[in-house]
């Protein structure tokens, strides 16, 4: 069954007809070629597929595209300026070496933005607990925590 | 020229690869798209052990969208997957090496063993068709652990491996060990299980295989740490194709940790099928598939004894290990519990005699192979647990028992076949103790006790052998491949430098570190250096990335190629400057006539090489493009001390890692930021092993119980502390960078530090032993058992 869909993705209006069982992550990756959103598991544990839906971090592997019709979606491709200037949170991840293989990174950055929106001055413990839904197998999280702190500080300026 | 006074070398240069990863522009295997793609799906065995009576795919073939369906019998001309290292047993015979079919033939031997490949227009159609395939299994009894597998009457996996034995192998002087034990003051003993782990790189394995009728060639995009090895094994051993017709590309790869070294069944079957269906084929593992098809790590059962004199001086070490290799021999499975394990049992200590016997055993589980550290974490765990036991038994402080036994004279020939070139173990121990604030521990412990908590401190002074080498010695020990690395430096006419390396980066940051080396050595802007890796179509050759070898071996190959570039540049400059070649010096990007201010910039020389109008054409070829292969003369020996501090709640058994300090000696460091990141990541995996991770198979059914992230405890951000890390430097003596390698140290050093800390914390309540992972349940049970024992004794 095909379902009509209209939503905003990274500031652009998108309309499409999708199969009812299409996951949001597959719609983003396959239909919109936004391949920065990754799939790392099948149980909504790893968080590599995290995107912002109306500003809230959600796991796009666990949501049907049809469920977010009318919503405002932000993927990792929607953060940097058109000239390539990184968003403060992206810049902080680079500055703090908060990424290695890069696979978890898009989801991590978007989760961090959700966190900062709710806790602009979060301490280390709060950040670690808030990132529980995002696995990173490379960094040991320490530099991610630093990056989130730096990104938050820059954003609040 | 020292390594640290040369431009970007030694600087925390921010990573050049980050821009694409941070903006979603990374190009991982599953991001590559081809025209006319079809999807591959693998129907896997639901049983641990079964005979295949029949496979009926008639209905499946007629299902919507199905392109083709293949079973093991259909793969005519396809050989089994090879093992890259031949171990010769104590009986003088080669290891038992049963066939490892790409798709099961006759029998399945573990849950997840691939049985049928379904090719369809879409993934959902392939999955739907898989539901219609009828495999008639005669389920057989299965065996999943090594102790059960060696028992008389145990289910037998392979006709070629009687008693489920792959080999029994030994290293060291047994007579000398026996003699030392006979005169020992005391023998410290440990019985340990090195728990089975699932690597779980966050990017699942994936492949995109295609065939071109135009030139009868194949292209494979694959999540690989070593595309040239993948091509060599696939063409020469399995598919019988010329290497010239196969291009393997490993684009951005989302973590490997060893699990992406190996040649796997899926991409092999897809390459073969891509020609038969004349379509590109895509496959991406779902995480639940990764758990039952990616090679696992560790899984040893070991008894170790250390003979000591009255002062705690080590006299001899005796180790017996049974290693689980799983259902089939994965690519390097055989050398992990032998060559990369027993050779490390000297650790940092001058133990005069060591003997180790290893029996490798087939079981109905996923194949086991190298996982971050690969043999060396297992060895370190043995040495550091037994060293800890010596301290406990004799009442000697843990730092002191180590100091009494440290090797201090180099080069040092161990009783287990290695020659350590350099090191300073006191320096790393001292610095780790400072970072850990050992002096303040007693106060912290007393404070915790007031809150009803148990604090413990644990040490681990590890050594590892990295940059596996040299090829001829490895060959004599059974390696079926070389262990060199290749690097090509192409200076372009306008002075930009393209470097082609056989090393592969899947998180290590080679595009930055290697560029620092090149820019520093040539005295040019790092922005004009491009690092190319991961493509057999562009890079001369390569053995890829494993065993913390990329800088020490791959980086050295680049340095050797740079040396050739500079040597040729001097000839060109001598001509341009009308001077003798011997008088030309190269520094800071300039070729200068010694003692004068006459010079030519690197870019001018490059241009002359490609526009050779004023050029010694009679003596020198145009162009500036050099390749080097580097075969190391020895391993490198990173070493250090890790100190873990835990706090345990005796009411719940919950162990919190409250502090972790690591001081490592990696030799010279090119990028301290990247090195620190590698240590952090390794520590997280080592702490994961010791505290959280446990791959569990059901003993009666052979089912993988911990088959998802819901069941397998991956370390999360709030499971870990902020680490305190430091380095000390003794440069490697036998490579020009003085580099040793840093990729695995964290995972090698940390598990015994954590468990020794747990044992230290629990000593006051009478607990004497605990196995990894120190889960709340296990710790709580140990406390209860100790209490009951104390009560019974009273």
Interface residues (C-beta under 8 A of the other chain):
Chain A: X21 X34 X35 X36 X37 X38 X39 X40 X41 X42 X43 X45 X46 X48 X75 X76 X77 X79 X80 X84 X86 X90 X93 X94 X95 X97 X99 X100 X101 X102 X103 X104 X105 X106 X109 X124 X125 X127 X128 X129 X131 X132 X134 X135 X136 X137 X138 X139 X140 X141 X142 X143 X144 X145
Chain B: X14 X15 X17 X18 X19 X20 X21 X22 X23 X24 X25 X26 X27 X28 X30 X31 X124 X200 X201 X202 X203 X204 X252 X253 X254 X255 X257 X284 X286 X287 X288 X506 X507 X508 X509 X673 X674 X676 X677 X680 X681 X682 X683 X684 X685 X708 X709 X710 X714 X715 X716 X717 X718 X720 X722 X723 X746
